[in-house]
Amino acid sequence: MMIITQKITSLAYEIHDGMFRKDEELTPSQRGLAVRRMPSLLEYLSYNCNFMGILAGPLCSYKDYITFIEGRSYHMTQSGEHGKEEIQYEKTEPSPNLAVIQKLLVCGLSLLFHLTISKTLPVAYNIDEHFQATASWPTKVIYLYVSLLAARPKYYFAWTLADAINNAAGFGFRGYDKNGAARWDLISNLRIQQIEMSTSFKMFLDNWNIQTALWLKRVCYERTSLSPTIQTFILSAIWHGVYPGYYLTFLTGVVMTLAARAVRNNFRHHFIEPPQLKLLYDVITWIATQIAISYTVVPFVLLSIKPSFMFYSSWYYSLHSASILVLLLFPVKKTQRGKNTHENVQLSRSKKFDERENSLGQNSFSTTNNVCNQNQEIASRHSSLKQ
C-alpha cells in the first residue's frame, strides 16, 4: 500500500505539472517528469500494479515507467560535453545480466551478514539496564554505531533485490557513462558506499531510500515556502506509519539536519585547503555523522515510545541539546524559496527566449550546411554518372 500511495500521488503531481502549470513555474526535476496527457485506464493500472514493484518497489515516476513500456528507454537523451543532450540511437539494447549478477551478490552478502552478525548485535541492547550501568561512554558510543551498522543489511537486501528484479525485466536503464558502459541505476534505492562513508547528514539522506527521498522532494519540499525541511520530515513520518518511534526519529532528524547545515555553512570553507586539513575535517565529520545518524534512528528501530525515551534519557538528550545550541549560536543561511518569484519568472522567460533564438540560429546554420552538402553530393553523383 505504501508504494501504491506513492505512485498515485506522484502521478497526480506529474499530470498536474504537465497539464496545468507553465514550464517557468517548474523546477528542472518537475519539468523533466511532467506528463502532458492523461494516461488511459490500462496505463494507470499497469503503472500502479505492475508485478515488478508491487511489493517492495522501488518507486519510479510514471514518465520513466511508460518510457520503458513503450520501448523508448534505450533511446534516451544523453548529456554531452557542455551539458547539452545528445540522442544515441545507434546503441543496441544493453544486457542487464552483469548488473543483475552484481546486485544479487550484494543481496547474498547482506542476507548472510543479517543472519549471522546482526543477530548478535541487537539495537535493544543499548537500553539494557546492566549495559547502561556498567559500560563506559566510549563503549556506549561504539556499540551504538556498530548495532545500527548491523541493522542496515536487511534494508540493503530488500532494496537491492527489488532493484535487481526490475533490471532483470529490462527496467532501470539510465543511459551510458563516459566510457560507454551501461548504467542500470535509474530506480536504485540506495548507494551503500556513500551511505557508510557519509560525512554529512544530507549525504546520508541523499543516498538512503533514494526514490522515496525524490518523491518527498517533488511532492512536498519543492512546493512549500514555509519551513520546507520541517514539513518534509513530518510528511515522511506520517507516510511511514503510526508507530511513535517514527515520529521521534523524524522530529529529531529535523533538528539534526538544520544543525548539520549550520555547521557546514559556517565551518566547511575554512577546511578546503590544504588537503591534509580537508582530510582531517572529513574524518571528524564522518565520525560525527555516523554517531548522529545512529542516535537519531534508534527510535525508528525500537518503534515504541517508552524504550525510545529510555535510550534518549540514557544519553541525557545530549545530541538534541547540542543541535539546539548550534542553531542558537551559528547563523543559518535562509533559502530564497518564494522570494522574488516574479523576477525569477521573468528571468527564466528571457533565458528561454535567448535559448530559442540561439537554437533558431543554429538550426538555420545547420540547414544551410545540409543544403550545401546535398548539392555537393548531387554534383558528385552526376560527375560519376558521366564518367
Disulfide bonds with the S-S distance in Angstrom:
none
